């Protein structure tokens, strides 16, 4: 193989590794956020406070 081909392959491998590391870091951050949110919900339930949700509100069964 020529030197250019080896450098090109090496840079591609380095880029793939960099992207994989970024994906792992993003996944770890999301897991930490989720754990924090769940702990906050558990503490709120224990103290009798309402959950502060970020998602969709519960479906209303009264209104037809």
N, CA, C and O atoms as a Maestro MAE file, in Angstrom:
{
 s_m_m2io_version
 :::
 2.0.0
}

f_m_ct {
 s_m_title
 :::
 protein
 m_atom[256] {
  # First column is atom index #
  i_m_mmod_type
  r_m_x_coord
  r_m_y_coord
  r_m_z_coord
  i_m_residue_number
  s_m_chain_name
  s_m_pdb_residue_name
  s_m_pdb_atom_name
  i_m_atomic_number
  :::
  1 25 0.830 -1.177 0.000 1 A "UNK " " N  " 7
  2 3 0.000 0.000 0.000 1 A "UNK " " CA " 6
  3 2 0.874 1.240 0.000 1 A "UNK " " C  " 6
  4 15 1.991 1.248 0.517 1 A "UNK " " O  " 8
  5 25 0.341 2.259 -0.582 2 A "UNK " " N  " 7
  6 3 1.091 3.503 -0.608 2 A "UNK " " CA " 6
  7 2 0.883 4.256 0.705 2 A "UNK " " C  " 6
  8 15 -0.017 3.950 1.488 2 A "UNK " " O  " 8
  9 25 1.725 5.225 0.912 3 A "UNK " " N  " 7
  10 3 1.660 6.004 2.145 3 A "UNK " " CA " 6
  11 2 0.355 6.802 2.219 3 A "UNK " " C  " 6
  12 15 -0.213 6.952 3.300 3 A "UNK " " O  " 8
  13 25 -0.126 7.317 1.077 4 A "UNK " " N  " 7
  14 3 -1.370 8.073 1.044 4 A "UNK " " CA " 6
  15 2 -2.550 7.195 1.449 4 A "UNK " " C  " 6
  16 15 -3.430 7.630 2.192 4 A "UNK " " O  " 8
  17 25 -2.563 5.961 0.960 5 A "UNK " " N  " 7
  18 3 -3.653 5.043 1.284 5 A "UNK " " CA " 6
  19 2 -3.651 4.726 2.775 5 A "UNK " " C  " 6
  20 15 -4.709 4.693 3.403 5 A "UNK " " O  " 8
  21 25 -2.494 4.498 3.332 6 A "UNK " " N  " 7
  22 3 -2.392 4.203 4.767 6 A "UNK " " CA " 6
  23 2 -2.845 5.397 5.597 6 A "UNK " " C  " 6
  24 15 -3.558 5.227 6.586 6 A "UNK " " O  " 8
  25 25 -2.440 6.602 5.204 7 A "UNK " " N  " 7
  26 3 -2.861 7.806 5.929 7 A "UNK " " CA " 6
  27 2 -4.374 7.995 5.832 7 A "UNK " " C  " 6
  28 15 -5.023 8.377 6.806 7 A "UNK " " O  " 8
  29 25 -4.923 7.729 4.662 8 A "UNK " " N  " 7
  30 3 -6.358 7.864 4.455 8 A "UNK " " CA " 6
  31 2 -7.123 6.863 5.325 8 A "UNK " " C  " 6
  32 15 -8.123 7.221 5.947 8 A "UNK " " O  " 8
  33 25 -6.661 5.622 5.369 9 A "UNK " " N  " 7
  34 3 -7.312 4.607 6.189 9 A "UNK " " CA " 6
  35 2 -7.211 4.957 7.668 9 A "UNK " " C  " 6
  36 15 -8.164 4.789 8.430 9 A "UNK " " O  " 8
  37 25 -6.041 5.445 8.057 10 A "UNK " " N  " 7
  38 3 -5.836 5.816 9.460 10 A "UNK " " CA " 6
  39 2 -6.762 6.968 9.848 10 A "UNK " " C  " 6
  40 15 -7.343 6.954 10.933 10 A "UNK " " O  " 8
  41 25 -6.904 7.961 8.975 11 A "UNK " " N  " 7
  42 3 -7.767 9.097 9.301 11 A "UNK " " CA " 6
  43 2 -9.227 8.671 9.337 11 A "UNK " " C  " 6
  44 15 -9.996 9.187 10.148 11 A "UNK " " O  " 8
  45 25 -9.632 7.727 8.463 12 A "UNK " " N  " 7
  46 3 -11.003 7.222 8.498 12 A "UNK " " CA " 6
  47 2 -11.278 6.483 9.799 12 A "UNK " " C  " 6
  48 15 -12.327 6.666 10.416 12 A "UNK " " O  " 8
  49 25 -10.325 5.641 10.215 13 A "UNK " " N  " 7
  50 3 -10.481 4.914 11.475 13 A "UNK " " CA " 6
  51 2 -10.565 5.881 12.653 13 A "UNK " " C  " 6
  52 15 -11.375 5.693 13.561 13 A "UNK " " O  " 8
  53 25 -9.737 6.901 12.634 14 A "UNK " " N  " 7
  54 3 -9.751 7.886 13.716 14 A "UNK " " CA " 6
  55 2 -11.092 8.614 13.757 14 A "UNK " " C  " 6
  56 15 -11.620 8.868 14.839 14 A "UNK " " O  " 8
  57 25 -11.642 8.949 12.608 15 A "UNK " " N  " 7
  58 3 -12.939 9.629 12.550 15 A "UNK " " CA " 6
  59 2 -14.054 8.721 13.061 15 A "UNK " " C  " 6
  60 15 -14.933 9.175 13.794 15 A "UNK " " O  " 8
  61 25 -14.028 7.458 12.688 16 A "UNK " " N  " 7
  62 3 -15.036 6.497 13.157 16 A "UNK " " CA " 6
  63 2 -14.949 6.353 14.670 16 A "UNK " " C  " 6
  64 15 -15.975 6.324 15.349 16 A "UNK " " O  " 8
  65 25 -13.745 6.263 15.197 17 A "UNK " " N  " 7
  66 3 -13.561 6.150 16.644 17 A "UNK " " CA " 6
  67 2 -14.046 7.406 17.357 17 A "UNK " " C  " 6
  68 15 -14.645 7.322 18.430 17 A "UNK " " O  " 8
  69 25 -13.791 8.564 16.766 18 A "UNK " " N  " 7
  70 3 -14.226 9.834 17.354 18 A "UNK " " CA " 6
  71 2 -15.754 9.901 17.400 18 A "UNK " " C  " 6
  72 15 -16.332 10.309 18.408 18 A "UNK " " O  " 8
  73 25 -16.399 9.501 16.316 19 A "UNK " " N  " 7
  74 3 -17.859 9.517 16.270 19 A "UNK " " CA " 6
  75 2 -18.452 8.527 17.277 19 A "UNK " " C  " 6
  76 15 -19.453 8.828 17.928 19 A "UNK " " O  " 8
  77 25 -17.841 7.357 17.404 20 A "UNK " " N  " 7
  78 3 -18.316 6.359 18.367 20 A "UNK " " CA " 6
  79 2 -18.184 6.897 19.792 20 A "UNK " " C  " 6
  80 15 -19.066 6.675 20.622 20 A "UNK " " O  " 8
  81 25 -17.105 7.591 20.074 21 A "UNK " " N  " 7
  82 3 -16.900 8.167 21.406 21 A "UNK " " CA " 6
  83 2 -17.962 9.227 21.683 21 A "UNK " " C  " 6
  84 15 -18.503 9.285 22.788 21 A "UNK " " O  " 8
  85 25 -18.265 10.061 20.696 22 A "UNK " " N  " 7
  86 3 -19.304 11.075 20.865 22 A "UNK " " CA " 6
  87 2 -20.664 10.435 21.122 22 A "UNK " " C  " 6
  88 15 -21.425 10.916 21.962 22 A "UNK " " O  " 8
  89 25 -20.978 9.347 20.402 23 A "UNK " " N  " 7
  90 3 -22.245 8.639 20.616 23 A "UNK " " CA " 6
  91 2 -22.332 8.092 22.034 23 A "UNK " " C  " 6
  92 15 -23.370 8.201 22.687 23 A "UNK " " O  " 8
  93 25 -21.235 7.502 22.509 24 A "UNK " " N  " 7
  94 3 -21.216 6.955 23.871 24 A "UNK " " CA " 6
  95 2 -21.408 8.070 24.897 24 A "UNK " " C  " 6
  96 15 -22.134 7.897 25.876 24 A "UNK " " O  " 8
  97 25 -20.765 9.203 24.674 25 A "UNK " " N  " 7
  98 3 -20.896 10.327 25.599 25 A "UNK " " CA " 6
  99 2 -22.322 10.865 25.618 25 A "UNK " " C  " 6
  100 15 -22.853 11.176 26.684 25 A "UNK " " O  " 8
  101 25 -22.949 10.979 24.440 26 A "UNK " " N  " 7
  102 3 -24.337 11.451 24.376 26 A "UNK " " CA " 6
  103 2 -25.276 10.472 25.070 26 A "UNK " " C  " 6
  104 15 -26.181 10.882 25.797 26 A "UNK " " O  " 8
  105 25 -25.062 9.184 24.846 27 A "UNK " " N  " 7
  106 3 -25.903 8.164 25.487 27 A "UNK " " CA " 6
  107 2 -25.745 8.222 27.002 27 A "UNK " " C  " 6
  108 15 -26.733 8.123 27.730 27 A "UNK " " O  " 8
  109 25 -24.531 8.378 27.478 28 A "UNK " " N  " 7
  110 3 -24.284 8.454 28.918 28 A "UNK " " CA " 6
  111 2 -24.971 9.688 29.509 28 A "UNK " " C  " 6
  112 15 -25.537 9.614 30.600 28 A "UNK " " O  " 8
  113 25 -24.927 10.809 28.807 29 A "UNK " " N  " 7
  114 3 -25.584 12.024 29.278 29 A "UNK " " CA " 6
  115 2 -27.098 11.825 29.351 29 A "UNK " " C  " 6
  116 15 -27.731 12.242 30.321 29 A "UNK " " O  " 8
  117 25 -27.676 11.197 28.339 30 A "UNK " " N  " 7
  118 3 -29.115 10.931 28.338 30 A "UNK " " CA " 6
  119 2 -29.500 10.013 29.504 30 A "UNK " " C  " 6
  120 15 -30.529 10.217 30.148 30 A "UNK " " O  " 8
  121 25 -28.679 9.020 29.764 31 A "UNK " " N  " 7
  122 3 -28.949 8.113 30.887 31 A "UNK " " CA " 6
  123 2 -28.904 8.856 32.218 31 A "UNK " " C  " 6
  124 15 -29.736 8.619 33.094 31 A "UNK " " O  " 8
  125 25 -27.927 9.758 32.372 32 A "UNK " " N  " 7
  126 3 -27.838 10.547 33.604 32 A "UNK " " CA " 6
  127 2 -29.072 11.445 33.764 32 A "UNK " " C  " 6
  128 15 -29.618 11.566 34.861 32 A "UNK " " O  " 8
  129 25 -29.511 12.076 32.655 33 A "UNK " " N  " 7
  130 3 -30.702 12.926 32.714 33 A "UNK " " CA " 6
  131 2 -31.928 12.105 33.116 33 A "UNK " " C  " 6
  132 15 -32.727 12.533 33.949 33 A "UNK " " O  " 8
  133 25 -32.066 10.939 32.522 34 A "UNK " " N  " 7
  134 3 -33.210 10.077 32.811 34 A "UNK " " CA " 6
  135 2 -33.193 9.647 34.281 34 A "UNK " " C  " 6
  136 15 -34.227 9.685 34.949 34 A "UNK " " O  " 8
  137 25 -32.046 9.245 34.777 35 A "UNK " " N  " 7
  138 3 -31.932 8.832 36.175 35 A "UNK " " CA " 6
  139 2 -32.277 9.982 37.104 35 A "UNK " " C  " 6
  140 15 -32.991 9.800 38.091 35 A "UNK " " O  " 8
  141 25 -31.775 11.155 36.794 36 A "UNK " " N  " 7
  142 3 -32.067 12.331 37.607 36 A "UNK " " CA " 6
  143 2 -33.561 12.633 37.616 36 A "UNK " " C  " 6
  144 15 -34.130 12.932 38.666 36 A "UNK " " O  " 8
  145 25 -34.190 12.556 36.462 37 A "UNK " " N  " 7
  146 3 -35.625 12.814 36.356 37 A "UNK " " CA " 6
  147 2 -36.427 11.786 37.167 37 A "UNK " " C  " 6
  148 15 -37.372 12.144 37.869 37 A "UNK " " O  " 8
  149 25 -36.046 10.521 37.064 38 A "UNK " " N  " 7
  150 3 -36.752 9.476 37.809 38 A "UNK " " CA " 6
  151 2 -36.581 9.650 39.316 38 A "UNK " " C  " 6
  152 15 -37.530 9.450 40.075 38 A "UNK " " O  " 8
  153 25 -35.384 10.018 39.752 39 A "UNK " " N  " 7
  154 3 -35.161 10.252 41.178 39 A "UNK " " CA " 6
  155 2 -36.009 11.422 41.661 39 A "UNK " " C  " 6
  156 15 -36.582 11.375 42.749 39 A "UNK " " O  " 8
  157 25 -36.084 12.472 40.846 40 A "UNK " " N  " 7
  158 3 -36.889 13.635 41.204 40 A "UNK " " CA " 6
  159 2 -38.363 13.249 41.313 40 A "UNK " " C  " 6
  160 15 -39.048 13.692 42.234 40 A "UNK " " O  " 8
  161 25 -38.854 12.437 40.396 41 A "UNK " " N  " 7
  162 3 -40.244 11.988 40.447 41 A "UNK " " CA " 6
  163 2 -40.500 11.155 41.700 41 A "UNK " " C  " 6
  164 15 -41.531 11.316 42.353 41 A "UNK " " O  " 8
  165 25 -39.568 10.270 42.036 42 A "UNK " " N  " 7
  166 3 -39.718 9.429 43.224 42 A "UNK " " CA " 6
  167 2 -39.764 10.282 44.488 42 A "UNK " " C  " 6
  168 15 -40.595 10.046 45.365 42 A "UNK " " O  " 8
  169 25 -38.879 11.271 44.588 43 A "UNK " " N  " 7
  170 3 -38.877 12.159 45.753 43 A "UNK " " CA " 6
  171 2 -40.184 12.939 45.839 43 A "UNK " " C  " 6
  172 15 -40.725 13.133 46.927 43 A "UNK " " O  " 8
  173 25 -40.690 13.385 44.695 44 A "UNK " " N  " 7
  174 3 -41.946 14.144 44.682 44 A "UNK " " CA " 6
  175 2 -43.096 13.264 45.147 44 A "UNK " " C  " 6
  176 15 -43.961 13.726 45.892 44 A "UNK " " O  " 8
  177 25 -43.121 12.017 44.727 45 A "UNK " " N  " 7
  178 3 -44.189 11.108 45.141 45 A "UNK " " CA " 6
  179 2 -44.131 10.855 46.641 45 A "UNK " " C  " 6
  180 15 -45.163 10.813 47.311 45 A "UNK " " O  " 8
  181 25 -42.914 10.686 47.168 46 A "UNK " " N  " 7
  182 3 -42.762 10.425 48.590 46 A "UNK " " CA " 6
  183 2 -43.228 11.594 49.433 46 A "UNK " " C  " 6
  184 15 -43.793 11.401 50.510 46 A "UNK " " O  " 8
  185 25 -42.996 12.802 48.950 47 A "UNK " " N  " 7
  186 3 -43.362 13.981 49.735 47 A "UNK " " CA " 6
  187 2 -44.778 14.449 49.433 47 A "UNK " " C  " 6
  188 15 -45.237 15.429 50.020 47 A "UNK " " O  " 8
  189 25 -45.479 13.773 48.532 48 A "UNK " " N  " 7
  190 3 -46.875 14.083 48.251 48 A "UNK " " CA " 6
  191 2 -47.080 15.179 47.229 48 A "UNK " " C  " 6
  192 15 -48.214 15.614 47.029 48 A "UNK " " O  " 8
  193 25 -46.035 15.639 46.578 49 A "UNK " " N  " 7
  194 3 -46.173 16.674 45.566 49 A "UNK " " CA " 6
  195 2 -46.543 16.052 44.228 49 A "UNK " " C  " 6
  196 15 -46.298 14.869 43.989 49 A "UNK " " O  " 8
  197 25 -47.133 16.863 43.361 50 A "UNK " " N  " 7
  198 3 -47.483 16.388 42.026 50 A "UNK " " CA " 6
  199 2 -46.219 16.282 41.181 50 A "UNK " " C  " 6
  200 15 -45.272 17.048 41.356 50 A "UNK " " O  " 8
  201 25 -46.220 15.318 40.258 51 A "UNK " " N  " 7
  202 3 -45.104 15.179 39.329 51 A "UNK " " CA " 6
  203 2 -45.125 16.331 38.342 51 A "UNK " " C  " 6
  204 15 -46.186 16.738 37.867 51 A "UNK " " O  " 8
  205 25 -43.962 16.845 38.040 52 A "UNK " " N  " 7
  206 3 -43.856 17.865 37.003 52 A "UNK " " CA " 6
  207 2 -43.397 17.160 35.738 52 A "UNK " " C  " 6
  208 15 -42.217 16.850 35.573 52 A "UNK " " O  " 8
  209 25 -44.339 16.916 34.857 53 A "UNK " " N  " 7
  210 3 -44.023 16.168 33.649 53 A "UNK " " CA " 6
  211 2 -43.616 17.106 32.534 53 A "UNK " " C  " 6
  212 15 -44.048 18.257 32.484 53 A "UNK " " O  " 8
  213 25 -42.788 16.609 31.649 54 A "UNK " " N  " 7
  214 3 -42.385 17.349 30.462 54 A "UNK " " CA " 6
  215 2 -43.114 16.836 29.237 54 A "UNK " " C  " 6
  216 15 -43.111 17.487 28.193 54 A "UNK " " O  " 8
  217 25 -43.741 15.668 29.355 55 A "UNK " " N  " 7
  218 3 -44.378 15.026 28.221 55 A "UNK " " CA " 6
  219 2 -45.819 15.458 28.051 55 A "UNK " " C  " 6
  220 15 -46.232 16.508 28.543 55 A "UNK " " O  " 8
  221 25 -46.577 14.635 27.349 56 A "UNK " " N  " 7
  222 3 -47.976 14.909 27.096 56 A "UNK " " CA " 6
  223 2 -48.805 14.710 28.364 56 A "UNK " " C  " 6
  224 15 -48.502 13.827 29.166 56 A "UNK " " O  " 8
  225 25 -49.837 15.516 28.550 57 A "UNK " " N  " 7
  226 3 -50.694 15.325 29.717 57 A "UNK " " CA " 6
  227 2 -51.529 14.043 29.547 57 A "UNK " " C  " 6
  228 15 -51.699 13.540 28.436 57 A "UNK " " O  " 8
  229 25 -52.029 13.545 30.644 58 A "UNK " " N  " 7
  230 3 -52.830 12.314 30.592 58 A "UNK " " CA " 6
  231 2 -54.107 12.566 29.794 58 A "UNK " " C  " 6
  232 15 -54.633 13.680 29.785 58 A "UNK " " O  " 8
  233 25 -54.597 11.533 29.129 59 A "UNK " " N  " 7
  234 3 -55.831 11.658 28.340 59 A "UNK " " CA " 6
  235 2 -56.995 11.915 29.278 59 A "UNK " " C  " 6
  236 15 -57.077 11.334 30.360 59 A "UNK " " O  " 8
  237 25 -57.889 12.788 28.854 60 A "UNK " " N  " 7
  238 3 -59.067 13.107 29.671 60 A "UNK " " CA " 6
  239 2 -60.201 12.212 29.241 60 A "UNK " " C  " 6
  240 15 -60.590 12.211 28.073 60 A "UNK " " O  " 8
  241 25 -60.738 11.444 30.180 61 A "UNK " " N  " 7
  242 3 -61.813 10.501 29.881 61 A "UNK " " CA " 6
  243 2 -63.174 11.175 29.952 61 A "UNK " " C  " 6
  244 15 -64.126 10.638 29.385 61 A "UNK " " O  " 8
  245 25 -63.328 12.342 30.628 62 A "UNK " " N  " 7
  246 3 -64.595 12.989 30.824 62 A "UNK " " CA " 6
  247 2 -65.162 13.592 29.549 62 A "UNK " " C  " 6
  248 15 -66.365 13.513 29.299 62 A "UNK " " O  " 8
  249 25 -64.310 14.183 28.756 63 A "UNK " " N  " 7
  250 3 -64.762 14.893 27.567 63 A "UNK " " CA " 6
  251 2 -64.936 13.915 26.414 63 A "UNK " " C  " 6
  252 15 -63.992 13.222 26.035 63 A "UNK " " O  " 8
  253 25 -66.146 13.857 25.854 64 A "UNK " " N  " 7
  254 3 -66.423 12.949 24.751 64 A "UNK " " CA " 6
  255 2 -66.633 13.708 23.474 64 A "UNK " " C  " 6
  256 15 -66.880 13.103 22.430 64 A "UNK " " O  " 8
  :::
 }
 m_bond[255] {
  # First column is bond index #
  i_m_from
  i_m_to
  i_m_order
  :::
  1 1 2 1
  2 2 3 1
  3 3 4 2
  4 3 5 1
  5 5 6 1
  6 6 7 1
  7 7 8 2
  8 7 9 1
  9 9 10 1
  10 10 11 1
  11 11 12 2
  12 11 13 1
  13 13 14 1
  14 14 15 1
  15 15 16 2
  16 15 17 1
  17 17 18 1
  18 18 19 1
  19 19 20 2
  20 19 21 1
  21 21 22 1
  22 22 23 1
  23 23 24 2
  24 23 25 1
  25 25 26 1
  26 26 27 1
  27 27 28 2
  28 27 29 1
  29 29 30 1
  30 30 31 1
  31 31 32 2
  32 31 33 1
  33 33 34 1
  34 34 35 1
  35 35 36 2
  36 35 37 1
  37 37 38 1
  38 38 39 1
  39 39 40 2
  40 39 41 1
  41 41 42 1
  42 42 43 1
  43 43 44 2
  44 43 45 1
  45 45 46 1
  46 46 47 1
  47 47 48 2
  48 47 49 1
  49 49 50 1
  50 50 51 1
  51 51 52 2
  52 51 53 1
  53 53 54 1
  54 54 55 1
  55 55 56 2
  56 55 57 1
  57 57 58 1
  58 58 59 1
  59 59 60 2
  60 59 61 1
  61 61 62 1
  62 62 63 1
  63 63 64 2
  64 63 65 1
  65 65 66 1
  66 66 67 1
  67 67 68 2
  68 67 69 1
  69 69 70 1
  70 70 71 1
  71 71 72 2
  72 71 73 1
  73 73 74 1
  74 74 75 1
  75 75 76 2
  76 75 77 1
  77 77 78 1
  78 78 79 1
  79 79 80 2
  80 79 81 1
  81 81 82 1
  82 82 83 1
  83 83 84 2
  84 83 85 1
  85 85 86 1
  86 86 87 1
  87 87 88 2
  88 87 89 1
  89 89 90 1
  90 90 91 1
  91 91 92 2
  92 91 93 1
  93 93 94 1
  94 94 95 1
  95 95 96 2
  96 95 97 1
  97 97 98 1
  98 98 99 1
  99 99 100 2
  100 99 101 1
  101 101 102 1
  102 102 103 1
  103 103 104 2
  104 103 105 1
  105 105 106 1
  106 106 107 1
  107 107 108 2
  108 107 109 1
  109 109 110 1
  110 110 111 1
  111 111 112 2
  112 111 113 1
  113 113 114 1
  114 114 115 1
  115 115 116 2
  116 115 117 1
  117 117 118 1
  118 118 119 1
  119 119 120 2
  120 119 121 1
  121 121 122 1
  122 122 123 1
  123 123 124 2
  124 123 125 1
  125 125 126 1
  126 126 127 1
  127 127 128 2
  128 127 129 1
  129 129 130 1
  130 130 131 1
  131 131 132 2
  132 131 133 1
  133 133 134 1
  134 134 135 1
  135 135 136 2
  136 135 137 1
  137 137 138 1
  138 138 139 1
  139 139 140 2
  140 139 141 1
  141 141 142 1
  142 142 143 1
  143 143 144 2
  144 143 145 1
  145 145 146 1
  146 146 147 1
  147 147 148 2
  148 147 149 1
  149 149 150 1
  150 150 151 1
  151 151 152 2
  152 151 153 1
  153 153 154 1
  154 154 155 1
  155 155 156 2
  156 155 157 1
  157 157 158 1
  158 158 159 1
  159 159 160 2
  160 159 161 1
  161 161 162 1
  162 162 163 1
  163 163 164 2
  164 163 165 1
  165 165 166 1
  166 166 167 1
  167 167 168 2
  168 167 169 1
  169 169 170 1
  170 170 171 1
  171 171 172 2
  172 171 173 1
  173 173 174 1
  174 174 175 1
  175 175 176 2
  176 175 177 1
  177 177 178 1
  178 178 179 1
  179 179 180 2
  180 179 181 1
  181 181 182 1
  182 182 183 1
  183 183 184 2
  184 183 185 1
  185 185 186 1
  186 186 187 1
  187 187 188 2
  188 187 189 1
  189 189 190 1
  190 190 191 1
  191 191 192 2
  192 191 193 1
  193 193 194 1
  194 194 195 1
  195 195 196 2
  196 195 197 1
  197 197 198 1
  198 198 199 1
  199 199 200 2
  200 199 201 1
  201 201 202 1
  202 202 203 1
  203 203 204 2
  204 203 205 1
  205 205 206 1
  206 206 207 1
  207 207 208 2
  208 207 209 1
  209 209 210 1
  210 210 211 1
  211 211 212 2
  212 211 213 1
  213 213 214 1
  214 214 215 1
  215 215 216 2
  216 215 217 1
  217 217 218 1
  218 218 219 1
  219 219 220 2
  220 219 221 1
  221 221 222 1
  222 222 223 1
  223 223 224 2
  224 223 225 1
  225 225 226 1
  226 226 227 1
  227 227 228 2
  228 227 229 1
  229 229 230 1
  230 230 231 1
  231 231 232 2
  232 231 233 1
  233 233 234 1
  234 234 235 1
  235 235 236 2
  236 235 237 1
  237 237 238 1
  238 238 239 1
  239 239 240 2
  240 239 241 1
  241 241 242 1
  242 242 243 1
  243 243 244 2
  244 243 245 1
  245 245 246 1
  246 246 247 1
  247 247 248 2
  248 247 249 1
  249 249 250 1
  250 250 251 1
  251 251 252 2
  252 251 253 1
  253 253 254 1
  254 254 255 1
  255 255 256 2
  :::
 }
}
